[in-house]
Amino acid sequence: MTDDAPNDLTLATIAFTDGASSGNPGPGGWAAAIRAPDGRVQELGGFEADTTNPRMELTGTIEALAHLARTEGQVAVFTDSTYVIRGITQWIWGWRKNKWKKADGSEVTNQDLWQRLFSLTYTRKPAVIWRYVPGHAGVPGNERCDRIAVGFSKGQRVRLFRGHEADYDVDLTVLPPEAPLPEMRERAAAAPKAHSYLSELGGDVVRHDTWASCEARVKGRSGARFKKAASATEELEILKIWGLPASKLPS
């Protein structure tokens, strides 16, 4: 958990985790850097061709806990993803109670990964300690995981370390001070749904129901123009901007 976990982690197994994607969706990478109390270190990482940043953040954590499934003793996970921490310690109870539906009735995103993470987290004794680490704040474990995850997301060959910390150039014992999670940012307002898409080619205007249809008409065509309209009134405004009469608008 996060509230009643001990502050002294000297005897705990430490796992830093991270995820990244080049595009959202797009190619992605995940990472973990794990230190056992005796100084043994194991780096993990991987690539997915078509994914999202939240899925990679979850995957890094899942892979770390899966690797430690048979490891006894306390495990502390450090991640810069408030999505992961809030999800596994707060939101997941409501999701499970509501059969993986959110408050608005929509399906929980990444349900498959949340179920896997729940199983790995709440079968452990003692309970997993969750700690937030600010991203790009100079914490060595977090910085290293970021480099691994970003490297994999870009298709690079990343050399993963396995051995003793005496031969490792990252100090995983440098831990950020315990601090509350930052406030959640408000979601940006959703873009208004399109009333239509207009395309103009050679003076001929066509109204499309979907962007795919509009794109198919104008892509690669010299002089073609196109625009999304949020209403019938905006369709007329677009024609005016294009210097065309309202009579050009299909009925």
C-alpha positions in Angstrom: 0.0 0.0 0.0 1.1 3.6 0.4 -0.2 5.0 3.7 1.0 2.6 6.4 4.2 1.2 4.7 7.4 1.4 6.6 9.8 4.3 5.8 12.9 2.1 6.2 13.4 0.2 3.0 17.0 -1.0 3.6 15.8 -4.6 3.7 13.4 -4.3 0.9 13.8 -5.3 -2.7 13.6 -2.0 -4.7 12.1 -1.9 -8.2 12.1 1.2 -10.4 9.7 1.0 -13.4 8.9 3.1 -16.4 7.2 3.1 -19.8 7.4 5.2 -23.0 5.8 5.3 -26.4 6.8 7.1 -29.6 3.3 8.3 -30.5 0.2 7.4 -28.5 -0.5 4.9 -30.0 2.8 4.0 -31.5 5.9 1.9 -30.8 6.6 1.6 -27.1 9.1 0.4 -24.6 9.0 -0.6 -20.9 11.7 -0.9 -18.3 12.5 -2.0 -14.7 15.6 -1.8 -12.6 15.5 -4.1 -9.6 17.9 -4.2 -6.6 17.8 -7.0 -4.0 18.9 -6.3 -0.4 22.2 -8.2 -1.0 23.1 -5.8 -3.8 22.2 -8.0 -6.8 20.8 -5.9 -9.7 18.6 -7.0 -12.6 17.4 -4.8 -15.4 14.4 -5.7 -17.5 13.0 -4.1 -20.7 11.1 -4.8 -23.8 9.4 -3.4 -27.0 5.9 -3.4 -28.4 5.2 -2.3 -31.9 1.7 -0.7 -31.4 0.9 0.5 -27.9 0.3 3.5 -25.6 2.3 5.2 -22.8 -0.2 4.0 -20.1 0.1 0.4 -21.3 3.9 0.6 -21.2 3.9 2.2 -17.7 1.6 -0.7 -16.5 3.7 -3.3 -18.3 7.0 -2.2 -16.7 5.4 -2.6 -13.3 3.8 -5.9 -14.1 7.0 -7.3 -15.5 8.9 -6.3 -12.3 6.4 -7.9 -10.0 6.2 -11.0 -12.1 10.0 -11.3 -12.0 9.8 -11.0 -8.2 6.8 -13.3 -7.8 8.8 -15.9 -5.9 11.0 -13.4 -4.1 10.3 -13.3 -0.3 10.2 -10.2 1.8 9.2 -6.6 1.2 9.0 -5.2 -2.3 8.9 -1.4 -3.0 7.9 -0.2 -6.4 9.0 3.3 -7.5 7.2 4.8 -10.5 6.6 8.3 -11.9 3.1 7.2 -13.1 0.4 8.5 -10.9 -2.0 6.6 -13.2 -0.4 3.3 -12.1 -0.3 4.2 -8.3 -3.8 5.6 -8.1 -5.2 2.8 -10.3 -3.8 0.0 -8.2 -4.3 1.5 -4.8 -7.5 3.4 -5.2 -9.6 3.1 -8.4 -9.3 -0.7 -8.9 -11.6 -1.5 -6.0 -14.5 0.4 -7.7 -13.7 -1.0 -11.1 -13.9 -4.6 -9.8 -17.1 -3.9 -7.9 -18.7 -2.4 -11.0 -17.5 -5.2 -13.3 -14.8 -3.2 -14.8 -17.0 -0.2 -15.7 -16.1 3.4 -14.8 -18.5 5.8 -13.2 -19.8 7.0 -16.6 -20.5 3.4 -17.6 -17.7 3.1 -20.1 -15.2 0.2 -20.0 -12.0 0.5 -18.0 -9.1 1.0 -20.4 -6.3 -1.5 -20.2 -8.5 -3.9 -18.2 -6.3 -6.9 -19.1 -3.2 -5.3 -17.6 -5.0 -4.0 -14.5 -6.3 -7.5 -13.8 -2.8 -8.9 -14.1 -1.3 -6.2 -11.9 -4.0 -6.7 -9.3 -3.2 -10.4 -9.1 0.5 -9.8 -8.8 0.0 -7.1 -6.2 -2.5 -8.4 -3.8 -1.2 -12.0 -3.6 2.0 -10.8 -2.2 2.7 -10.9 1.6 3.8 -8.5 2.9 1.9 -6.0 0.7 3.7 -4.1 -2.1 4.9 -0.6 -1.1 4.1 1.9 -3.7 6.2 5.1 -4.0 5.9 8.0 -6.3 9.1 9.4 -7.9 9.0 12.6 -9.9 10.1 12.0 -13.4 13.3 13.6 -14.7 14.2 14.8 -11.2 17.6 13.2 -11.1 16.7 10.0 -9.2 19.2 7.5 -10.7 16.8 4.5 -10.9 14.1 6.5 -12.6 16.5 8.1 -15.0 17.9 4.7 -16.0 14.5 3.2 -16.5 13.5 6.2 -18.7 16.6 5.6 -20.9 15.8 1.9 -21.2 12.1 2.4 -22.0 12.7 5.3 -24.5 15.5 3.2 -26.2 13.2 0.3 -26.7 10.4 2.5 -28.0 12.8 3.8 -30.7 13.8 0.3 -31.7 17.3 0.5 -30.2 19.2 -2.4 -28.9 19.5 -1.8 -25.2 22.0 -3.6 -23.1 20.4 -4.8 -19.9 22.6 -5.2 -16.8 22.5 -8.3 -14.6 25.0 -8.6 -11.8 26.2 -7.0 -8.5 25.8 -3.3 -7.8 29.6 -3.0 -7.4 29.8 -3.4 -11.2 26.8 -1.2 -11.9 27.0 2.5 -12.6 23.6 3.4 -11.3 22.9 3.8 -7.6 19.5 2.3 -6.9 19.8 3.1 -3.2 19.2 6.8 -3.9 15.5 7.0 -3.2 13.3 10.1 -3.3 11.8 11.4 -0.1 8.3 10.0 0.6 5.8 12.6 -0.7 2.1 12.7 -1.5 1.0 12.2 -5.1 0.7 15.4 -7.1 -2.7 16.7 -7.9 -4.3 15.2 -11.0 -4.4 17.5 -14.0 -7.9 18.2 -15.4 -8.5 16.5 -18.7 -8.7 18.8 -21.7 -12.1 19.3 -23.0 -13.0 16.8 -25.8 -12.9 18.2 -29.3 -16.4 18.9 -30.7 -17.8 16.0 -32.8 -17.7 16.8 -36.5 -21.0 17.6 -38.2 -19.3 16.9 -41.5 -16.1 17.1 -43.5 -16.1 19.3 -46.6 -13.7 18.8 -49.5 -13.3 21.0 -52.5 -11.6 20.0 -55.7 -11.9 22.0 -59.0 -14.8 24.0 -57.6 -16.8 20.9 -56.8 -17.7 20.6 -53.1 -18.5 17.3 -51.4 -19.8 16.7 -47.9 -18.4 13.6 -46.1 -19.6 11.8 -43.0 -16.1 10.6 -42.0 -12.6 12.0 -42.2 -11.5 8.8 -43.9 -13.8 9.5 -46.8 -12.7 13.1 -47.0 -9.0 12.2 -46.9 -9.4 9.6 -49.7 -10.8 12.4 -52.0 -8.1 15.0 -51.3 -5.0 13.1 -50.5 -2.3 13.7 -53.1 -4.6 16.0 -55.2 -3.1 19.3 -56.1 -5.2 22.3 -55.1 -7.6 20.3 -53.0 -9.0 21.9 -49.9 -10.8 20.3 -46.9 -12.2 21.3 -43.5 -14.1 19.9 -40.6 -17.4 21.6 -39.8 -19.0 21.5 -36.4 -22.4 22.6 -37.6 -24.5 23.4 -40.7 -23.8 27.1 -40.1 -20.0 26.5 -40.0 -20.3 24.7 -43.4 -21.6 28.0 -44.9 -18.8 29.9 -43.2 -16.2 27.5 -44.7 -17.6 28.1 -48.2 -17.4 31.8 -47.6 -13.7 31.5 -46.6 -13.1 29.5 -49.8 -14.8 32.2 -51.9 -17.6 29.9 -53.0 -21.4 30.5 -53.0 -23.7 28.7 -50.7 -25.2 27.0 -53.7 -22.1 24.9 -54.0 -23.0 23.1 -50.8 -24.6 19.7 -51.6 -28.2 19.4 -50.5 
